Amino acid sequence: MLLTAVIVIVAVALIFDFINGFHDAANSIATVVSTRVLSPNLAVAWAAFFNFIAAFGGGVKVANTMGKGIINFDMLRAAGSHSVLMVIFSALMGAIAWNLLTWWWGLPSSSSHALAGGMIGATLPVLGFSGLVGSGIAKIAAFIVLSPVMGVLLGTLLMLASTWTVHRQTPLKVDTWFRRLQLVSSAIFSYSHGTNDAQKVMGIIAVVLFGTIWKDREFHIDTWMILSCHAAIALGTFFGGWRIIKTMGHSLTKLAPIGGFSAETGGGVTIIFLAKLGIPVSTTHTITGAIVGVGATKGWRAVKWGVAGRIIWAWVFTIPASAAAALLVYGITWVVVKLVG
């Protein structure tokens, strides 16, 4: 019975990873589609490929942070296998519910913060506030602000540097060069998306396994976890999230290839840098910041601040909303288990 429950929850985690890719596909390909460098079908295939190959160089620092930096893993494991399974199942379902809702609304919210919020909400009825790792949660909360700011700065600087570099060239030459360079920048961002986001689910799977059937083993991330999570997020990206692509690629600001290159490169470099530090950040927040930074170089009015405001509100509500959803799922699951068993 325990083994079956573990298998089911690992499967739910991989489904979340798939939905993460589906939900965040826009982050990887919105600019390359909006500038018409690639067709949507080619763009998702391109992004999915680089999501997957990030498995071979992304490391596992973010996975360790997600596994032991939000919930006190030792306390949760000591609470028993039943508690581990209930907490992780509720966290995943709460995060999935918020992701699907924001996908339906066409809002690029953060799958990372939805998962973190789900873990917080599901832990409270089992361990209370003492079961949460305050420093880890504070770090994640801080980068809700810092990662888009870094994206804005890098996107702006790259746009200014790129524009200065080619200012003596004809518009046709500039457009041709940066259409080709956007293939590189899109690959960088897709790689960073795989590096950052796939690792979060690895951490969740490790909590399930090392908190239940492998209690006697030391917490670590196995190779099969790395490959399966990257495969799941790549498949999700391949099937795409077209509602959000419209918001990211067209509604925020109008992008030319030079702008798309600057936004993708700025966002991707930021995410890879933070992933190497083991900080789980939102690819959504970072690329949105980079797009806004690029748009702002054309003037304040080039950015549609009303759309940006809707996106920011989704950021603000993601952690508390997904925490509330996870808490609700936990309550319903607890009642069902009591009635059945």
Disulfide bonds with the S-S distance in Angstrom:
none
